[in-house]
Amino acid sequence: MKAFRSALCVLLCMLMIVSIAGCKGEKAGEQVIPAASAQQEDGTAAAAKTEGKADQVATGNAAVVTYKPGTYTGSAKGHNGLITVETVFSETAIVSVKVTESSETAGVGDAANEKIPQRIVDNQSLAVDAVSGASQASKAIIEAVQDCVKQAGADPAVLLVKQEKKGGEVQNMAFDVVVVGAGASGTAAALAAAEAGSSVLLLEKTSVPAGAGTMAGGMFTTGSKLQQAENLPDCSQWLYDQYMETSNYKANSRLVREVISKSGSTVDWLMENGAKFTLIDPGVGGQPVHKGDPKAFVGYVDGGSAAIGALHKSIEKKGGKILFDTKGESLIIDDKGAVIGVNATQTDGTKLVISAKSVVLATGGYAANAKMMKQYLGDKAPLGSIASATGDGINMAWKAGAAELGTDVGQFFFLNGTEKGQAMKHASDIWTVGSYPFLWVNNNGERFTNEEVIFEYAAAGNALYEQPGGAAWIVFDQGTVDQIKQKGFVSIADIYGTWKNNPQAFKEFNEPVNTVALNKFQETPYDLTPFLEEGIAAGAVVKGETFGELGEKAGMSKTVFESTAKRYAQMAKVGKDSDFYKDPKYLSKLDKGPYYAVNIMTRTLTTLGGVKVNQNIQAVDDNEKVIPGLWVAGSDAGGMYSSSYVMFEGGTLGFAYISGRMAGENASGYAASIQ
């Protein structure tokens, strides 16, 4: 199984995920001011954003295009591999488009496979809207149909002509609670509010259920029925200490306490509403440093996409309404500063003016907003894996008077290949190699950490981020390549052997994490030669006959790297790491050339803050005064972290679901108090 645990990380980078924006609120005891008479922040500017967009539909093409009738097949590269389509033409029309082969992730890929062919046929155009949240898959389908158009004797350029959309109509709506963002936190908020009896509208700017919650592996919990069934002790204090110590006691202790106290009941509640979790031993997810931690992690059984899809069905069964392809653009605020509604825009141009008694913002952070990333995390932080997490909710909350908190918290996680490496056929081997504690040096040729840090993904991400350019090189020799070819990666480190007689399985990134398969992989001889040869040709790997040559080819200081490598080799020879105290069994000897260096960089999964909230998940201003009617959950909310993600499994997803549930319950209660 080539994908191994760390190779699963590739899938996260390949997946375009989700986020959302928009919001509302109001003061306790006040009547809702009608939207028409309320102050509308940026209410018209949002609609103007739809003009001139590159994904606008071109119409009227069928009248000027003729084809050679028949059925044609075309292919193009998507996220995970080739997508193949079958297109049927009459003399004057595209009769049908069908995706016949796709390796895209279920859920996201399925949406593109269904929606893009239908849009092409309906509009007789290739200039159709991409499926938000599945943009690369959408692009691949369109490119494959372009190939079919060429085969049918027509010019695809004619079908790519774009035409401005006409302005949409305006619709007025009213709900007790409006939730913006249908990821884990927003879904939990909408479900909790609907269950409490409120009329609920859940807005999602993507076309499909997406977001970090669909890609995660699981969440932390204590006191759940799954744990009770195994008679496990309560671990609230351990979880509390983890949050507080990681944040150097800068986290909001009241918020941390409240979130942990509701973790067990939240897992039970999610399962009652269709999500499936299983209790997993600590460390199964490829981070052996967690072996021996309290058993406080539950993993998705069917994956995050299936779980959130099931929760959406539960929302609808309880009377809630969900609108996809609908972006919250701005808040409606009354003259007293209370948030009383949301202005939203749908992909067809329809503008929604939504009044509400409570609003929950859960739009997934700002990691896909290049301007904000540079401002708050600097040039070396790459954009996050959640492509539509553009800070919409955070910016709307700030405009409503909410205080800023947590903008400097990036969830740096494990590692990424460079752009050249990610494009490789054998790209997964970068993550596989990166899962083991080989020598790491920065771009200056200096060793900077005990490489066992890779056994704790968040710590590894932080260590990489602090290096020049947020990048490093993994260094090993031909002897290591030969060893792996003969004995497998288990000869470097045994990550999964603990579970040989106690198999564990869950899904992360909607793909299986199964210790049976993982043990088989690490114990099977593996030849890295094809990866190394491709990497050298692509510029993602360098090879040198000597340390000096390797350092020079990698662009390091030749003398600095040569000194670093010689010192490391000497420490390996004597079996003692005098610099960073790595376990001697992980000191590779570097005594058989040639030598190799694989280029890596830090990865940003998402950001973890922006809007200051209290222990009730209410947005507050700089004086801790509540912004009436406004709750902010999940990655938009600040207060759970300091400058780093927590060092235990399931922290982000746990906070997302729990804070969302709390926000929904409290928003519903507030709405019920409004006459």
Steps between C-alpha positions, in 0.01 A plus 500: 500500500696789369276761652620426855381731780706800407419462133141566593610856560537539124128462465439795726710726281325366193157567636331830463289536800268756648401806701237771490408855600214712622334575834240671724388578854303730734460625856301310759148627548491709183274451200675408177531803275372417149783452254379781279542755781817353653855611434636260234877476495632452146160370396526605139873460456469126546271466201743691282765238565319258271565720197786412269594178679695245302249225570197676350279313261513565129169445324380489144795300372296214353377722216852560367669163563466185293640158582573170335227285661619213714634391839847608605720433802740745663713512816669761720683499833294572812600500869595138535547386140336492159132573450346353186179619337278376221334774297222451246448759225228558246576727205403811696514414869677331788246228571652351814814492712578210731797447732600137442814486713616706797736451791374804686400476866141391555266785582702784348570308178144373475365855509726611215418187300131578523483878482762594239368270221147625563610864488687445174196340336251751642705800386656345187818659630830418662508833684298364790531550873739264674359299787619699799703273720591280201663752269784282372267210426266743324785637292609150400150406381477819295844438347404141416186622323713755313699208364174338387394823332824503302448141394150595382654759270403816690704777657483486883591870517152587375346312791732670748378851418366650820198721538412715795225373723201720543432626849292260705172566670479595867328269745413584860509222757466471878618235748561470870861392448725538195825304490766592248727211406401133474821337617527321833439800727224654288327165454506439875362848564214459254416155633497616862282801421255295294481237773419776750199601291632804314440563132848463352672592174846358430694679224795345314690673223634177354296261291550195721550418866867569548727679746772374730250287686444283195872431469594455867556164668319549827452701817599501864251406766462387859202333665335386177300177490778346293742564785254399766457164324870433560488632859756767418571764764407863447787695343364853524794624702750352255326667206479829690870487583584428135315810381634726771861382488519512121368856508738593784182581695387764251189301401165607648480252787123543540448424132735201514317360803156539342606337173658201672200453730269460199728277295359163605136594459581659164641176361190314623276766346679493164466122486130522587463727197673272251875560531703185565804496729718229650737517797863487384821439691724806527776500240323299231493804274875478437617695806661244731592766752136477614519135595411488868282813494150466645260338253326822403473483121204378294551454126254521213375157396380600152697822459418863557302551180258221592472624858419859411267385223309294756483797738362718220221248447424518870482880484245479220298234685480738795365777277821686416571634152838475324603715204820406314663729241396788724760737640438720800630839392437738787319550830191707547544714811250731668575850624580367849769265375301178516542251219156432355556321173714387212533612140585203278550433130438176313707387204218582257513862618195486726541729801360392833416747776454283808376632831566288806495511877840331535794438268786253528815551293695183426695569181820305562768764559703699247776265382402534132512880513846593371485857626401401852751215511782738411379759749462268797732204435760636260629416156624150578163362612343323200130533431286249684349180376146633539471691177185697576599602854554864409423673829146603407343448840796646687487825303124529541526451875770765524278744313231432758739611774642166612853497634791333326657196666700209366589629155858389558411132548573291195442126507837402358498129458757243400648582159432572136699427190606805303296592194731290281465207737123515518477470122694174496348161423675367812409802714366275777853377569593848625251459783602141559868591530401799710333274755836366618770679703774542241736798518328837444690815404374844405582696187821623662620143548449505879336228704226658711309236697480151642339335200277288722285813482333340198327261741295804612357662189414836651846534652661405169297766321605762753867404473491526122317831508777657707766422239603735217225486241309251718694228317753225560674200345471133602845346462594131472749280319500209258545265793160609631343449157647150485383421853140599424511302175605191691308532827232766458444820696452306823878465507516879548222527758213275606204737511209255494628174646325571830169409336596176324281303738253780564395638161367856486319675216333832425488744210696817452473716186217254420760228448565198725759509776531129572780357712485164321578665165746743658698224666507308174633807321774585748620136508507459120827575319462822306711640218537880514700511176211598267406783738857624529559493125177687429572744782845579367358566154225719646730696729333379820792272592875560467778241488866539579799269510637695796349711778643811341351423161161427654496826694607700197231346277237572765601866512628478857831631624731224386732532797222529757315192375819301463586577862145414613491168317845394621411580859171310472676199347755501782227513765325210326827305503543539876125461566439829680322817385685768694313782328127423519490171692328281243461137593818330370296237312380776265847635419559400136870442429540692172799280414412380150469740209346633291294726722148634451304802623123536464358852510209557742313793648251564776132445432214722615181307560302798617507795738364475852353829609405852410199606704504524877225295663398431858428163660152508343649535149360854476702758311626772734671836458828615652325566832347149512159649416282263299409586141124443518375208295838385372676169564827390340608134498774269374807640326355853493500513882800610705578398857581127497862537391800727530748481213473128426262214445470265797728197520238227520274328251162640399530848646372703206206280404403463864487875547314543172215263583477596867518877451249474215257307716541751783448792263186344352347426841575847631393676181171311508442593863570863421264491202224356719534798734433745214135593457 
